Amino acid sequence: MDSRNASLRPFVIFCAMVASLGSFNSGFNTSALNIPGGNVRNCPGVPAGEVTYYPNSPLPQCLPMGDWVWGAVNGMFAIGGLLGAMSNTYMSERFGRRDSMIIMNITFFIGAILLALATTAAQFAIGRIFVGIGCGFMTCVIGIYVAEISPPKYRGALTSLLQLFTTLGILIIMCISLGLNSAVGWRIVVVITVVPTIAQMLILPFCARSPRWLISKNRMDEARVEFLRLRNGDVEAEFTDMVLGLTKGGDENKVDITDKDSATGFESAGNKEDANEAGAFESETKLNLIQVMSIPVLCRLCLKLFFIHCLSQLTGINAIMYYSTTIFEVSFGDTAKYVSVGVSALNVVITVVGLSLIDRLGRKTLLLISLVGMTVFQVIMTIAMRYEISALQVVCIMLYVASFAIGFGMVPFVITAECFPTYAVASASSACLALNWLCNFIIGLIFPTLLSACGPYVFLIFAGLALVALIFVYFFIPETKQKSLDEIGRQLGWYGINIEEALKKK
């Protein structure tokens, strides 16, 4: 049986889950300050702005900050995410997808130490930048790694583990925060990020390297070994298609495998490089973003995905994730934190549902369903907040989060990882995720002020942007479900491009 139609190896699931611990960390740090944020800003038993210290310690119990400073500190996490996403191009190409994750985990340790020992708002902001760098890099490289090791039939679900683990991280850190919502507890909350960091660093060396990355580096023997670890069935056809897709020109007549033994067939595919100069591997030409944007077919694809990633943040999800407790306090007082935990739990449940549907209904269908729900429920949420209908507020925010989770929360990461050729995926993904984190920063920075200025009507802005995203997806985003990366390349028009000729035409 062809490996593309064979059953899924448990080892692939293992590799995808270990890699997704990085996004688990991202979820941890996204909502770490949601519930204990008041204790970070205000010391217990004294007027706002006054500082007290722990007994026999130089560490202050709080770090007084106004709304703008607090928004900026939250935004520093996204700035770090932007820097981490930008570093992906160099790190993932230089060290490989797997090994670069091990290296970049160091940023979580640095950030956790700075946050836990913070004595000023500036130090706290720098700590948020460091954990943001790790999160930004992980959200970028995980999707690429999982897409490159996964069989086509299961790639959507496995790549969606990135978002599932993110939502799990958010839920778990918020549950932990309920018991650590105190002057001492917030320092413990910000250091917990080292736990998944240590686990991932210890387990990742047992996972497979990306065969596509190894082929792009002309390490054919290693690629063959890793590919056999990741597949059941006859792998000859899938591996050959991969090799063809990673050669300049991608002419399917360049490789003629006559030996039906898969291992021998691999060597035949790899050795054609010596016989045909036109089949030189793409590792000779790794494109930066400017070069990617100079090739029309890749430029159009980049612009579409840039727009989607920006709108995935500008439609307001992280306004809810960062500030849900603040939003709910208006109507629910001290019980707001429990409502926030309920929202995070729903986010996990619906992400699991979306994960089970993404390879059945397809990426585009889930995006459309998601955006219709987001638009409708934000409009209703505005009405509920305007007239202070508490129960309806909770229902609408939960349904909005559910709508986001089932499609717009995970599909952009899936299609970004699977729509670009290997020589462009690192640069293009870095740019997509950098824009994603930049918009994340903008929302984190301005939302407290927008909420104060516009009140409930702020959600009409998000609803309008969700409607724009709905129209854009309907007309411009292709369907890619259950197709190999090379089949997607044929569909989008980049499979078989001669890179040197394309760059000369710019």
Secondary structure by P-SEA (a helix, b strand, c coil): cccccccccaaaaaaaaaaaaaaaaaaaaacccccccccccccccccccbbbbccccccccbbbbcaaaaaaaaaaaaaaaaaaaaaaaaaaaaccaaaaaaaaaaaaaaaaaaaaacccaaaaaaaaaaaaaaaaaaaaaaaaaaaaacccccaaaaaaaaaaaaaaaaaaaaaaaaaaccaaaaaaaaaccaaaaaaaaaccccccccaaaaaaacaaaaaaaaaaacccccaaaaaaaaaaaacccccccccccccccaaaaaaaaaacccccccccccccccccaaaaaacaaaaaaaaaaaaaaaaaccccaaaaaaccccccccccccaaaaaaaaaaaaaaaaaaaaaaccccccaaaaaaaaaaaaaaaaaaaaaaaaacaaaaaaaaaaaaaaaaaaccccaaaaaaacccccccaaaaaaaaaaaaaaaaaaaaccaaaaaaacccaaaaaaaaaaaaaaaaaaccccccccccaaaaaaaacccccaaaaaaaac
